[in-house]
């Protein structure tokens, strides 16, 4: 729990797997810094998914498992985006795990 | 995925807060849903309170996880049962419970609410049909 990341001069605590310790502290800059650590540049397409995850968490109080995310994205953002190939192209470390981390959410429920 | 599909039933008998049973049971159901089994979730005794609408947990300082039950449909759980006698004993009806929608993306089959209130006889019959029962 002692790891910290630096975003615009402010320190944020993350857990041993790099997930933000306190959900309420999230600011968009955190996603950018985490992405840079993973050698990713965030595009609008990434943000669609990150924002979608935050809305999902707000409504249901959990971070969805990858197949649930895939299905839900297809419903909300269109079928061409609701498939794992598209999502993995955006988030190579696993769309649910990596995107949830950028979104400041806990590790998804049902990821085995 | 395994070729053999078993009937898994998760039985919830405890109130949502005060113990960790309800939240742990819900997590087990959601994690277990990844294994493509035939899953049903049963609410009996104080367990029926887990599905009550309008929960407010501020005073007890616990996360209100009742909205999470509404994701059961997204996790491909299609069978959610509530024991009628337990509901009635607590002065509740189906109208007091959350609704859980289910949709098959491929066939576009939709069910507005998969929560089903059933008689004690039906509860027993469903338990007998199950291959595995997890009791929380």
gemmi code that builds the backbone of each chain (N, CA, C; Angstrom):
import gemmi

chains = {
    "A": [
        ("UNK", (0.818, -1.213, 0.000), (0.000, 0.000, 0.000), (0.851, 1.263, 0.000)),
        ("UNK", (2.149, 1.090, 0.082), (2.985, 2.275, 0.277), (3.389, 2.932, -1.044)),
        ("UNK", (3.075, 2.290, -2.185), (3.483, 2.894, -3.448), (2.703, 4.169, -3.731)),
        ("UNK", (3.408, 5.107, -4.335), (2.754, 6.377, -4.665), (3.005, 6.676, -6.139)),
        ("UNK", (2.052, 7.343, -6.782), (2.362, 7.880, -8.097), (2.215, 9.390, -8.048)),
        ("UNK", (3.005, 10.057, -8.860), (3.041, 11.508, -8.877), (2.278, 12.025, -10.098)),
        ("UNK", (1.241, 12.820, -9.839), (0.458, 13.397, -10.932), (0.369, 14.896, -10.715)),
        ("UNK", (0.948, 15.650, -11.626), (0.965, 17.113, -11.523), (1.423, 17.589, -10.143)),
        ("UNK", (2.444, 16.954, -9.618), (3.015, 17.388, -8.355), (2.294, 16.880, -7.120)),
        ("UNK", (1.203, 16.132, -7.343), (0.472, 15.596, -6.203), (0.696, 14.086, -6.105)),
        ("UNK", (0.779, 13.583, -4.865), (1.045, 12.162, -4.661), (-0.261, 11.401, -4.427)),
        ("UNK", (-0.381, 10.251, -5.102), (-1.555, 9.399, -4.901), (-1.094, 7.995, -4.539)),
        ("UNK", (-1.733, 7.414, -3.513), (-1.357, 6.063, -3.087), (-1.985, 5.026, -4.017)),
        ("UNK", (-1.188, 4.017, -4.365), (-1.711, 2.885, -5.142), (-1.372, 1.587, -4.411)),
        ("UNK", (-2.131, 0.527, -4.690), (-1.856, -0.758, -4.031), (-0.730, -1.500, -4.753)),
        ("UNK", (-0.441, -2.704, -4.272), (0.732, -3.426, -4.800), (0.584, -3.796, -6.274)),
        ("UNK", (-0.664, -3.784, -6.784), (-0.855, -4.078, -8.206), (-1.031, -2.817, -9.039)),
        ("UNK", (-0.876, -1.672, -8.386), (-0.932, -0.413, -9.126), (-2.307, 0.217, -9.228)),
        ("UNK", (-3.297, -0.365, -8.517), (-4.636, 0.225, -8.535), (-4.703, 1.359, -7.507)),
        ("UNK", (-5.406, 2.407, -7.871), (-5.540, 3.560, -6.976), (-6.163, 3.123, -5.647)),
        ("UNK", (-5.534, 3.544, -4.535), (-6.007, 3.099, -3.221), (-7.358, 3.719, -2.870)),
        ("UNK", (-7.522, 4.975, -3.195), (-8.762, 5.665, -2.839), (-9.480, 6.165, -4.090)),
        ("UNK", (-10.540, 5.440, -4.400), (-11.359, 5.721, -5.579), (-11.742, 7.199, -5.720)),
        ("UNK", (-12.016, 7.831, -4.584), (-12.523, 9.204, -4.628), (-11.457, 10.232, -4.995)),
        ("UNK", (-10.206, 9.812, -4.960), (-9.128, 10.749, -5.290), (-8.907, 10.908, -6.782)),
        ("UNK", (-9.552, 10.079, -7.575), (-9.252, 10.013, -9.009), (-9.422, 11.360, -9.710)),
        ("UNK", (-8.441, 11.689, -10.535), (-8.543, 12.817, -11.471), (-8.058, 12.281, -12.824)),
        ("UNK", (-8.527, 12.865, -13.929), (-8.151, 12.335, -15.239), (-6.639, 12.217, -15.440)),
        ("UNK", (-5.880, 13.132, -14.821), (-4.428, 13.070, -14.976), (-3.810, 11.757, -14.521)),
        ("UNK", (-4.450, 11.112, -13.570), (-3.950, 9.824, -13.073), (-3.929, 8.788, -14.199)),
        ("UNK", (-4.986, 8.793, -15.020), (-5.044, 7.845, -16.141), (-3.876, 8.084, -17.088)),
        ("UNK", (-3.582, 9.360, -17.337), (-2.484, 9.697, -18.239), (-1.143, 9.209, -17.717)),
        ("UNK", (-0.892, 9.408, -16.429), (0.383, 8.987, -15.841), (0.493, 7.461, -15.844)),
        ("UNK", (-0.597, 6.770, -15.477), (-0.577, 5.306, -15.481), (-0.351, 4.772, -16.893)),
        ("UNK", (-0.982, 5.419, -17.873), (-0.819, 4.986, -19.261), (0.635, 5.139, -19.693)),
        ("UNK", (1.239, 6.254, -19.329), (2.635, 6.494, -19.687), (3.536, 5.401, -19.106)),
        ("UNK", (3.242, 4.994, -17.851), (4.003, 3.896, -17.230), (3.894, 2.613, -18.055)),
        ("UNK", (2.724, 2.428, -18.705), (2.508, 1.235, -19.530), (2.883, 1.486, -20.994)),
        ("UNK", (3.539, 2.603, -21.267), (3.914, 2.987, -22.637), (2.719, 3.126, -23.575)),
        ("UNK", (1.659, 3.697, -23.055), (0.478, 3.939, -23.887), (0.197, 5.432, -23.952)),
        ("UNK", (-0.307, 5.863, -25.091), (-0.774, 7.240, -25.252), (-2.296, 7.185, -25.313)),
        ("UNK", (-2.975, 7.890, -24.417), (-4.436, 7.785, -24.383), (-5.092, 8.597, -25.492)),
        ("UNK", (-5.993, 7.933, -26.233), (-6.753, 8.596, -27.295), (-8.215, 8.721, -26.852)),
        ("UNK", (-9.021, 9.380, -27.686), (-10.454, 9.499, -27.377), (-11.084, 8.117, -27.209)),
        ("UNK", (-10.600, 7.152, -27.991), (-11.157, 5.794, -27.906), (-10.867, 5.181, -26.537)),
        ("UNK", (-9.664, 5.433, -26.012), (-9.372, 4.966, -24.652), (-10.302, 5.631, -23.649)),
        ("UNK", (-10.475, 6.937, -23.816), (-11.312, 7.672, -22.851), (-12.763, 7.222, -22.875)),
        ("UNK", (-13.253, 6.821, -24.078), (-14.625, 6.291, -24.140), (-14.780, 5.133, -23.168)),
        ("UNK", (-13.782, 4.254, -23.157), (-13.861, 3.056, -22.311), (-13.652, 3.431, -20.837)),
        ("UNK", (-12.690, 4.299, -20.574), (-12.423, 4.706, -19.180), (-13.664, 5.384, -18.587)),
        ("UNK", (-14.247, 6.296, -19.358), (-15.449, 6.976, -18.856), (-16.614, 6.014, -18.693)),
        ("UNK", (-16.695, 5.083, -19.630), (-17.751, 4.080, -19.542), (-17.620, 3.268, -18.245)),
        ("UNK", (-16.377, 2.873, -17.929), (-16.142, 2.096, -16.708), (-16.506, 2.886, -15.455)),
        ("UNK", (-16.172, 4.155, -15.459), (-16.499, 4.973, -14.288), (-18.015, 5.087, -14.113)),
        ("UNK", (-18.717, 5.230, -15.233), (-20.187, 5.288, -15.148), (-20.756, 3.952, -14.666)),
        ("UNK", (-20.161, 2.870, -15.155), (-20.632, 1.542, -14.754), (-20.445, 1.360, -13.248)),
        ("UNK", (-19.291, 1.781, -12.752), (-19.017, 1.647, -11.319), (-19.980, 2.507, -10.507)),
        ("UNK", (-20.196, 3.716, -10.999), (-21.116, 4.638, -10.312), (-22.500, 3.997, -10.166)),
        ("UNK", (-22.940, 3.339, -11.239), (-24.283, 2.757, -11.211), (-24.346, 1.446, -10.428)),
        ("UNK", (-23.350, 0.568, -10.595), (-23.450, -0.782, -10.047), (-22.490, -1.081, -8.903)),
        ("UNK", (-21.574, -0.167, -8.616), (-20.640, -0.337, -7.489), (-19.657, -1.487, -7.664)),
        ("UNK", (-19.467, -1.939, -8.898), (-18.382, -2.893, -9.150), (-17.724, -2.577, -10.486)),
        ("UNK", (-16.489, -3.034, -10.611), (-15.795, -2.977, -11.896), (-16.112, -4.283, -12.621)),
        ("UNK", (-16.649, -4.220, -13.835), (-17.106, -5.445, -14.496), (-15.971, -6.332, -14.984)),
        ("UNK", (-16.231, -7.637, -15.030), (-15.288, -8.588, -15.622), (-15.217, -8.333, -17.125)),
        ("UNK", (-14.166, -8.829, -17.745), (-13.913, -8.459, -19.139), (-15.056, -8.832, -20.076)),
        ("UNK", (-15.659, -10.009, -19.895), (-16.720, -10.355, -20.865), (-17.986, -9.549, -20.624)),
        ("UNK", (-18.169, -9.120, -19.363), (-19.310, -8.264, -19.068), (-19.071, -6.878, -19.659)),
        ("UNK", (-17.826, -6.422, -19.535), (-17.442, -5.134, -20.124), (-17.652, -5.157, -21.639)),
        ("UNK", (-17.187, -6.228, -22.273), (-17.286, -6.348, -23.723), (-18.739, -6.241, -24.176)),
        ("UNK", (-19.589, -6.976, -23.477), (-21.007, -6.973, -23.813), (-21.620, -5.585, -23.617)),
        ("UNK", (-21.275, -4.976, -22.478), (-21.865, -3.685, -22.138), (-21.376, -2.591, -23.087)),
        ("UNK", (-20.103, -2.665, -23.484), (-19.566, -1.683, -24.434), (-20.290, -1.825, -25.773)),
        ("UNK", (-20.510, -3.059, -26.194), (-21.214, -3.294, -27.447), (-22.597, -2.660, -27.453)),
        ("UNK", (-23.229, -2.735, -26.316), (-24.578, -2.206, -26.189), (-24.571, -0.674, -26.206)),
        ("UNK", (-23.577, -0.118, -25.517), (-23.545, 1.339, -25.341), (-22.840, 2.048, -26.505)),
        ("UNK", (-21.712, 1.510, -26.966), (-20.887, 2.233, -27.940), (-20.933, 1.613, -29.335)),
        ("UNK", (-21.708, 0.561, -29.498), (-21.824, -0.039, -30.822), (-21.112, -1.374, -30.920)),
        ("UNK", (-21.687, -2.249, -31.747), (-21.188, -3.628, -31.845), (-19.731, -3.713, -32.290)),
        ("UNK", (-19.308, -2.772, -33.168), (-17.934, -2.842, -33.680), (-16.919, -2.611, -32.557)),
        ("UNK", (-17.353, -2.034, -31.431), (-16.445, -1.827, -30.298), (-16.631, -2.872, -29.207)),
        ("UNK", (-17.736, -3.592, -29.279), (-18.030, -4.581, -28.248), (-17.413, -5.934, -28.551)),
        ("UNK", (-16.137, -5.949, -28.854), (-15.469, -7.247, -29.032), (-14.075, -7.166, -28.440)),
        ("UNK", (-13.556, -8.327, -28.044), (-12.312, -8.287, -27.278), (-11.117, -7.880, -28.143)),
        ("UNK", (-11.198, -8.115, -29.446), (-10.075, -7.712, -30.305), (-9.900, -6.193, -30.255)),
        ("UNK", (-10.995, -5.482, -30.415), (-10.942, -4.019, -30.369), (-10.448, -3.543, -28.994)),
        ("UNK", (-11.001, -4.125, -27.940), (-10.645, -3.663, -26.596), (-9.185, -3.985, -26.257)),
        ("UNK", (-8.721, -5.149, -26.705), (-7.315, -5.486, -26.461), (-6.380, -4.601, -27.279)),
        ("UNK", (-6.846, -4.133, -28.433), (-5.991, -3.238, -29.219), (-5.785, -1.918, -28.476)),
        ("UNK", (-6.776, -1.527, -27.699), (-6.638, -0.291, -26.903), (-5.860, -0.559, -25.616)),
        ("UNK", (-6.194, -1.675, -24.961), (-5.619, -1.977, -23.646), (-4.942, -3.349, -23.687)),
        ("UNK", (-3.694, -3.375, -24.145), (-3.034, -4.667, -24.378), (-2.852, -5.520, -23.120)),
        ("UNK", (-2.853, -4.904, -21.932), (-2.704, -5.700, -20.707), (-4.033, -6.234, -20.200)),
        ("UNK", (-5.033, -6.239, -21.045), (-6.343, -6.725, -20.626), (-7.268, -5.553, -20.433)),
        ("UNK", (-8.332, -5.473, -21.244), (-9.188, -4.301, -21.222), (-9.799, -4.009, -19.855)),
        ("UNK", (-10.260, -5.037, -19.159), (-10.899, -4.739, -17.881), (-9.855, -4.317, -16.858)),
        ("UNK", (-8.798, -5.122, -16.713), (-7.813, -4.834, -15.667), (-7.099, -3.505, -15.893)),
        ("UNK", (-6.601, -3.316, -17.114), (-5.820, -2.114, -17.368), (-6.714, -0.867, -17.394)),
        ("UNK", (-7.845, -0.956, -18.066), (-8.719, 0.208, -18.154), (-9.302, 0.561, -16.781)),
        ("UNK", (-9.600, -0.443, -15.978), (-10.105, -0.174, -14.628), (-9.042, 0.542, -13.793)),
        ("UNK", (-7.795, 0.121, -13.970), (-6.711, 0.757, -13.227), (-6.614, 2.231, -13.627)),
        ("UNK", (-6.652, 2.506, -14.936), (-6.591, 3.903, -15.394), (-7.782, 4.701, -14.855)),
        ("UNK", (-8.924, 4.035, -14.729), (-10.150, 4.712, -14.304), (-10.218, 4.879, -12.784)),
        ("UNK", (-9.204, 4.367, -12.096), (-9.174, 4.523, -10.639), (-10.056, 3.535, -9.904)),
        ("UNK", (-10.525, 2.504, -10.616), (-11.424, 1.526, -9.990), (-10.624, 0.372, -9.408)),
        ("UNK", (-11.246, -0.412, -8.527), (-10.567, -1.613, -8.037), (-10.453, -2.647, -9.153)),
        ("UNK", (-9.680, -3.687, -8.888), (-9.537, -4.779, -9.846), (-10.905, -5.408, -10.100)),
        ("UNK", (-11.208, -5.714, -11.369), (-12.557, -6.170, -11.695), (-12.996, -7.428, -10.939)),
        ("UNK", (-14.280, -7.483, -10.638), (-14.856, -8.646, -9.974), (-15.139, -9.710, -11.020)),
        ("UNK", (-14.574, -10.887, -10.822), (-14.842, -11.964, -11.769), (-13.739, -12.136, -12.778)),
        ("UNK", (-12.610, -11.478, -12.561), (-11.445, -11.704, -13.411), (-10.620, -12.811, -12.781)),
        ("UNK", (-10.548, -13.943, -13.481), (-9.819, -15.075, -12.894), (-8.551, -15.359, -13.671)),
    ],
    "B": [
        ("UNK", (-14.044, -24.181, -22.129), (-14.995, -24.368, -21.034), (-15.376, -25.841, -20.874)),
        ("UNK", (-15.740, -26.184, -19.675), (-16.091, -27.570, -19.369), (-17.351, -27.994, -20.130)),
        ("UNK", (-17.381, -29.246, -20.570), (-18.536, -29.770, -21.289), (-19.665, -30.091, -20.317)),
        ("UNK", (-19.278, -30.405, -19.091), (-20.276, -30.828, -18.111), (-20.821, -29.596, -17.396)),
        ("UNK", (-22.114, -29.363, -17.585), (-22.735, -28.221, -16.921), (-23.465, -28.713, -15.686)),
        ("UNK", (-23.085, -28.153, -14.551), (-23.752, -28.536, -13.307), (-24.696, -27.439, -12.861)),
        ("UNK", (-25.665, -27.841, -12.057), (-26.598, -26.858, -11.510), (-26.091, -26.365, -10.173)),
        ("UNK", (-25.673, -25.129, -10.160), (-25.152, -24.499, -8.945), (-26.238, -23.633, -8.330)),
        ("UNK", (-26.472, -23.798, -7.054), (-27.393, -22.885, -6.387), (-26.682, -22.194, -5.235)),
        ("UNK", (-26.824, -20.888, -5.196), (-26.276, -20.092, -4.094), (-27.434, -19.669, -3.207)),
        ("UNK", (-27.401, -20.091, -1.950), (-28.499, -19.797, -1.040), (-28.066, -18.703, -0.056)),
        ("UNK", (-28.826, -17.618, -0.035), (-28.508, -16.470, 0.837), (-29.552, -16.365, 1.937)),
        ("UNK", (-29.104, -16.499, 3.175), (-30.046, -16.481, 4.292), (-29.830, -15.327, 5.260)),
        ("UNK", (-28.793, -14.537, 5.042), (-28.445, -13.524, 6.045), (-28.722, -12.107, 5.566)),
        ("UNK", (-28.966, -11.217, 6.531), (-29.174, -9.805, 6.220), (-27.915, -9.247, 5.545)),
        ("UNK", (-28.090, -8.210, 4.713), (-26.958, -7.731, 3.911), (-25.797, -7.141, 4.714)),
        ("UNK", (-26.081, -6.536, 5.853), (-25.001, -5.888, 6.607), (-24.893, -6.515, 7.995)),
        ("UNK", (-23.821, -6.213, 8.681), (-23.617, -6.802, 10.004), (-22.676, -7.987, 9.939)),
        ("UNK", (-22.770, -8.751, 8.863), (-21.785, -9.806, 8.603), (-21.333, -9.638, 7.153)),
        ("UNK", (-20.300, -10.355, 6.798), (-19.746, -10.226, 5.447), (-20.363, -11.242, 4.482)),
        ("UNK", (-21.262, -12.099, 4.986), (-21.792, -13.186, 4.156), (-22.413, -12.732, 2.837)),
        ("UNK", (-23.271, -11.717, 2.915), (-24.016, -11.326, 1.718), (-23.073, -10.830, 0.619)),
        ("UNK", (-22.141, -9.968, 0.989), (-21.214, -9.414, -0.002), (-20.294, -10.506, -0.555)),
        ("UNK", (-19.814, -11.377, 0.341), (-18.935, -12.462, -0.103), (-19.688, -13.394, -1.054)),
        ("UNK", (-20.936, -13.695, -0.712), (-21.735, -14.578, -1.560), (-21.896, -13.966, -2.948)),
        ("UNK", (-22.183, -12.670, -2.982), (-22.372, -11.995, -4.263), (-21.086, -12.043, -5.092)),
        ("UNK", (-19.964, -11.829, -4.438), (-18.683, -11.901, -5.164), (-18.436, -13.312, -5.700)),
        ("UNK", (-18.752, -14.308, -4.892), (-18.559, -15.692, -5.345), (-19.443, -15.977, -6.563)),
        ("UNK", (-20.671, -15.496, -6.523), (-21.576, -15.702, -7.660), (-20.992, -15.047, -8.921)),
        ("UNK", (-20.509, -13.823, -8.775), (-19.998, -13.096, -9.940), (-18.717, -13.731, -10.483)),
        ("UNK", (-17.864, -14.171, -9.585), (-16.631, -14.836, -10.036), (-16.978, -16.177, -10.668)),
        ("UNK", (-17.864, -16.924, -9.997), (-18.246, -18.254, -10.484), (-18.969, -18.201, -11.815)),
        ("UNK", (-19.582, -17.067, -12.116), (-20.332, -16.943, -13.369), (-19.427, -17.117, -14.581)),
        ("UNK", (-18.123, -16.917, -14.394), (-17.176, -17.058, -15.507), (-17.050, -18.504, -15.968)),
        ("UNK", (-17.540, -19.451, -15.176), (-17.326, -20.861, -15.509), (-18.462, -21.501, -16.297)),
        ("UNK", (-19.388, -20.673, -16.779), (-20.462, -21.164, -17.644), (-21.239, -22.343, -17.081)),
        ("UNK", (-21.618, -22.269, -15.831), (-22.453, -23.308, -15.256), (-23.911, -22.823, -15.217)),
        ("UNK", (-24.791, -23.711, -14.814), (-26.195, -23.342, -14.685), (-26.401, -22.797, -13.267)),
        ("UNK", (-26.464, -21.491, -13.162), (-26.437, -20.848, -11.849), (-27.812, -20.318, -11.453)),
        ("UNK", (-28.198, -20.586, -10.203), (-29.369, -19.898, -9.668), (-29.016, -19.315, -8.299)),
        ("UNK", (-29.686, -18.241, -7.954), (-29.433, -17.569, -6.686), (-30.755, -17.514, -5.923)),
        ("UNK", (-30.709, -17.984, -4.688), (-31.929, -18.103, -3.882), (-31.829, -17.206, -2.653)),
        ("UNK", (-32.911, -16.501, -2.325), (-32.920, -15.650, -1.134), (-34.003, -16.143, -0.178)),
        ("UNK", (-33.567, -16.504, 1.032), (-34.475, -17.058, 2.039), (-34.205, -16.356, 3.379)),
        ("UNK", (-35.184, -16.442, 4.288), (-35.037, -15.835, 5.622), (-34.625, -14.360, 5.496)),
        ("UNK", (-33.695, -13.898, 6.375), (-33.275, -12.495, 6.303), (-32.539, -12.175, 5.004)),
        ("UNK", (-32.168, -13.207, 4.263), (-31.518, -12.995, 2.965), (-32.357, -12.171, 2.010)),
        ("UNK", (-33.677, -12.189, 2.187), (-34.540, -11.416, 1.273), (-34.269, -9.915, 1.387)),
        ("UNK", (-33.751, -9.486, 2.539), (-33.423, -8.058, 2.698), (-32.308, -7.621, 1.748)),
        ("UNK", (-31.506, -8.574, 1.286), (-30.413, -8.212, 0.380), (-30.941, -7.558, -0.890)),
        ("UNK", (-32.128, -7.944, -1.307), (-32.697, -7.415, -2.553), (-33.605, -6.210, -2.318)),
        ("UNK", (-33.725, -5.764, -1.065), (-34.635, -4.648, -0.786), (-34.178, -3.384, -1.504)),
        ("UNK", (-35.155, -2.668, -2.033), (-34.880, -1.389, -2.700), (-34.520, -0.313, -1.679)),
        ("UNK", (-33.874, 0.728, -2.131), (-33.687, 1.941, -1.337), (-32.840, 1.757, -0.096)),
        ("UNK", (-31.794, 0.918, -0.175), (-30.925, 0.732, 0.994), (-30.045, 1.963, 1.200)),
        ("UNK", (-29.851, 2.329, 2.446), (-29.001, 3.472, 2.787), (-28.077, 3.034, 3.912)),
        ("UNK", (-26.789, 2.927, 3.593), (-25.845, 2.340, 4.552), (-24.980, 3.378, 5.250)),
        ("UNK", (-25.281, 4.656, 5.042), (-24.403, 5.703, 5.595), (-24.170, 5.516, 7.088)),
        ("UNK", (-25.245, 5.239, 7.809), (-25.141, 5.171, 9.258), (-24.311, 3.983, 9.750)),
        ("UNK", (-24.247, 2.909, 8.953), (-23.462, 1.751, 9.393), (-22.039, 1.770, 8.827)),
        ("UNK", (-21.762, 2.745, 7.976), (-20.399, 2.908, 7.466), (-19.924, 1.783, 6.573)),
        ("UNK", (-20.865, 1.110, 5.895), (-20.467, 0.077, 4.929), (-20.888, 0.504, 3.537)),
        ("UNK", (-20.191, -0.028, 2.545), (-20.561, 0.281, 1.166), (-21.935, -0.305, 0.863)),
        ("UNK", (-22.778, 0.488, 0.229), (-24.075, -0.012, -0.196), (-23.881, -0.780, -1.501)),
        ("UNK", (-23.875, -2.103, -1.394), (-23.620, -2.887, -2.602), (-24.908, -3.383, -3.256)),
        ("UNK", (-26.057, -2.900, -2.776), (-27.305, -3.403, -3.363), (-27.405, -3.132, -4.874)),
        ("UNK", (-26.838, -2.012, -5.400), (-26.917, -1.839, -6.860), (-26.212, -2.955, -7.629)),
        ("UNK", (-25.270, -3.630, -6.978), (-24.487, -4.655, -7.671), (-25.343, -5.868, -8.054)),
        ("UNK", (-26.408, -6.146, -7.292), (-27.279, -7.272, -7.649), (-27.856, -7.099, -9.049)),
        ("UNK", (-28.019, -5.819, -9.470), (-28.605, -5.581, -10.780), (-27.667, -5.970, -11.927)),
        ("UNK", (-26.393, -6.282, -11.607), (-25.482, -6.719, -12.666), (-25.555, -8.229, -12.881)),
        ("UNK", (-26.296, -8.940, -12.042), (-26.350, -10.407, -12.182), (-26.731, -10.813, -13.605)),
        ("UNK", (-27.660, -10.077, -14.191), (-28.071, -10.369, -15.573), (-26.911, -10.212, -16.550)),
        ("UNK", (-26.098, -9.172, -16.354), (-24.917, -8.962, -17.212), (-23.942, -10.126, -17.079)),
        ("UNK", (-23.906, -10.731, -15.897), (-23.009, -11.859, -15.650), (-23.651, -13.195, -16.029)),
        ("UNK", (-24.721, -13.113, -16.823), (-25.371, -14.312, -17.366), (-26.074, -15.161, -16.314)),
        ("UNK", (-26.374, -14.585, -15.178), (-27.203, -15.309, -14.212), (-28.644, -14.984, -14.576)),
        ("UNK", (-29.422, -16.027, -14.791), (-30.783, -15.776, -15.282), (-31.850, -16.190, -14.277)),
        ("UNK", (-31.419, -16.855, -13.196), (-32.415, -17.369, -12.258), (-32.189, -16.817, -10.853)),
        ("UNK", (-33.060, -15.941, -10.433), (-32.978, -15.361, -9.094), (-34.325, -15.602, -8.414)),
        ("UNK", (-34.300, -16.327, -7.301), (-35.536, -16.715, -6.632), (-35.610, -16.136, -5.219)),
        ("UNK", (-36.836, -15.802, -4.815), (-37.059, -15.304, -3.463), (-38.168, -16.140, -2.830)),
        ("UNK", (-37.933, -16.591, -1.624), (-38.928, -17.397, -0.917), (-40.071, -16.509, -0.435)),
        ("UNK", (-41.263, -16.825, -0.910), (-42.433, -15.999, -0.616), (-42.735, -15.912, 0.880)),
        ("UNK", (-42.637, -17.040, 1.567), (-42.959, -17.068, 2.999), (-42.010, -16.158, 3.775)),
        ("UNK", (-40.733, -16.145, 3.395), (-39.766, -15.285, 4.078), (-40.092, -13.806, 3.844)),
        ("UNK", (-40.504, -13.505, 2.610), (-40.887, -12.127, 2.286), (-42.075, -11.706, 3.137)),
        ("UNK", (-43.114, -12.548, 3.144), (-44.354, -12.215, 3.854), (-44.118, -12.076, 5.349)),
        ("UNK", (-43.264, -12.926, 5.894), (-42.985, -12.869, 7.334), (-42.340, -11.542, 7.723)),
        ("UNK", (-41.742, -10.864, 6.742), (-41.076, -9.585, 7.016), (-41.887, -8.401, 6.491)),
        ("UNK", (-43.128, -8.664, 6.117), (-44.005, -7.589, 5.655), (-43.586, -7.016, 4.322)),
        ("UNK", (-42.898, -7.803, 3.508), (-42.436, -7.311, 2.211), (-43.197, -7.986, 1.072)),
        ("UNK", (-43.212, -7.305, -0.075), (-43.755, -7.922, -1.290), (-42.730, -7.738, -2.400)),
        ("UNK", (-43.053, -8.317, -3.558), (-42.131, -8.197, -4.697), (-41.853, -6.734, -5.046)),
        ("UNK", (-42.834, -5.855, -4.812), (-42.646, -4.434, -5.132), (-41.531, -3.788, -4.314)),
        ("UNK", (-41.178, -4.389, -3.193), (-40.117, -3.827, -2.350), (-38.725, -4.257, -2.805)),
        ("UNK", (-38.674, -5.123, -3.804), (-37.386, -5.682, -4.226), (-36.868, -5.043, -5.508)),
        ("UNK", (-35.546, -5.032, -5.655), (-34.947, -4.502, -6.881), (-35.348, -5.381, -8.061)),
        ("UNK", (-35.292, -4.791, -9.232), (-35.553, -5.553, -10.452), (-34.237, -5.787, -11.170)),
        ("UNK", (-34.071, -6.984, -11.695), (-32.835, -7.344, -12.382), (-33.170, -7.733, -13.815)),
        ("UNK", (-32.633, -6.973, -14.752), (-32.923, -7.244, -16.167), (-31.906, -8.225, -16.733)),
        ("UNK", (-32.324, -8.897, -17.760), (-31.444, -9.867, -18.432), (-31.658, -9.742, -19.922)),
        ("UNK", (-30.549, -9.839, -20.672), (-30.678, -9.731, -22.121), (-29.637, -10.610, -22.788)),
        ("UNK", (-30.085, -11.333, -23.813), (-29.142, -12.121, -24.607), (-28.753, -11.286, -25.821)),
        ("UNK", (-27.453, -10.913, -25.885), (-27.006, -10.015, -26.942), (-27.184, -10.631, -28.321)),
        ("UNK", (-27.046, -11.950, -28.425), (-27.113, -12.576, -29.743), (-28.544, -12.716, -30.251)),
        ("UNK", (-29.392, -13.243, -29.385), (-30.770, -13.468, -29.832), (-31.659, -12.253, -29.556)),
        ("UNK", (-31.107, -11.286, -28.804), (-31.860, -10.093, -28.392), (-33.096, -10.434, -27.569)),
        ("UNK", (-33.079, -11.626, -26.985), (-34.146, -11.983, -26.055), (-33.969, -11.147, -24.790)),
        ("UNK", (-35.060, -10.569, -24.308), (-34.958, -9.708, -23.132), (-35.944, -10.132, -22.060)),
        ("UNK", (-35.503, -10.066, -20.810), (-36.404, -10.267, -19.691), (-36.255, -9.039, -18.793)),
        ("UNK", (-37.358, -8.350, -18.526), (-37.274, -7.113, -17.740), (-36.859, -7.378, -16.304)),
        ("UNK", (-37.354, -8.474, -15.753), (-37.045, -8.756, -14.352), (-36.971, -10.261, -14.126)),
        ("UNK", (-35.780, -10.719, -13.748), (-35.599, -12.158, -13.533), (-35.852, -12.577, -12.088)),
        ("UNK", (-36.169, -11.608, -11.216), (-36.425, -11.947, -9.812), (-37.800, -12.583, -9.698)),
        ("UNK", (-37.840, -13.802, -9.180), (-39.087, -14.550, -9.135), (-39.400, -14.938, -7.694)),
        ("UNK", (-40.584, -14.572, -7.239), (-41.006, -14.958, -5.889), (-41.707, -16.308, -5.991)),
        ("UNK", (-41.242, -17.276, -5.200), (-41.754, -18.644, -5.354), (-42.175, -19.240, -4.000)),
        ("UNK", (-42.996, -20.265, -4.060), (-43.485, -20.919, -2.846), (-42.383, -21.785, -2.221)),
        ("UNK", (-42.584, -22.131, -0.959), (-41.604, -22.966, -0.259), (-41.464, -24.339, -0.923)),
        ("UNK", (-42.575, -24.851, -1.476), (-42.516, -26.144, -2.169), (-41.566, -26.063, -3.361)),
        ("UNK", (-41.671, -24.955, -4.076), (-40.818, -24.763, -5.248), (-39.356, -24.599, -4.798)),
        ("UNK", (-39.146, -23.900, -3.676), (-37.785, -23.738, -3.140), (-37.173, -25.123, -2.913)),
        ("UNK", (-37.947, -26.000, -2.239), (-37.449, -27.349, -1.949), (-37.158, -28.114, -3.234)),
        ("UNK", (-38.082, -28.014, -4.186), (-37.912, -28.757, -5.439), (-36.640, -28.302, -6.156)),
        ("UNK", (-36.427, -26.983, -6.200), (-35.244, -26.460, -6.894), (-33.957, -26.878, -6.192)),
        ("UNK", (-34.021, -26.912, -4.857), (-32.837, -27.367, -4.111), (-32.533, -28.817, -4.442)),
        ("UNK", (-33.582, -29.634, -4.504), (-33.387, -31.057, -4.831), (-32.779, -31.262, -6.212)),
        ("UNK", (-33.153, -30.381, -7.145), (-32.644, -30.508, -8.513), (-31.186, -30.077, -8.642)),
        ("UNK", (-30.704, -29.304, -7.666), (-29.356, -28.740, -7.806), (-28.277, -29.779, -7.569)),
        ("UNK", (-27.181, -29.671, -8.312), (-26.035, -30.564, -8.115), (-25.171, -30.066, -6.950)),
        ("UNK", (-25.047, -28.774, -6.838), (-24.188, -28.186, -5.809), (-24.930, -27.029, -5.158)),
        ("UNK", (-24.918, -26.986, -3.831), (-25.544, -25.855, -3.126), (-24.507, -25.167, -2.262)),
        ("UNK", (-24.363, -23.873, -2.471), (-23.484, -23.071, -1.612), (-24.377, -22.279, -0.670)),
        ("UNK", (-24.163, -22.437, 0.618), (-25.031, -21.782, 1.571), (-24.278, -20.653, 2.274)),
        ("UNK", (-24.868, -19.472, 2.247), (-24.250, -18.310, 2.899), (-25.190, -17.716, 3.922)),
    ],
}
model = gemmi.Model(1)
for chain_id, residues in chains.items():
    chain = gemmi.Chain(chain_id)
    for i, (resn, *xyz) in enumerate(residues, 1):
        res = gemmi.Residue()
        res.name, res.seqid = resn, gemmi.SeqId(i, " ")
        for name, pos in zip(("N", "CA", "C"), xyz):
            atom = gemmi.Atom()
            atom.name, atom.element = name, gemmi.Element(name[0])
            atom.pos, atom.b_iso = gemmi.Position(*pos), 0.0
            res.add_atom(atom)
        chain.add_residue(res)
    model.add_chain(chain)
structure = gemmi.Structure()
structure.add_model(model)
structure.setup_entities()
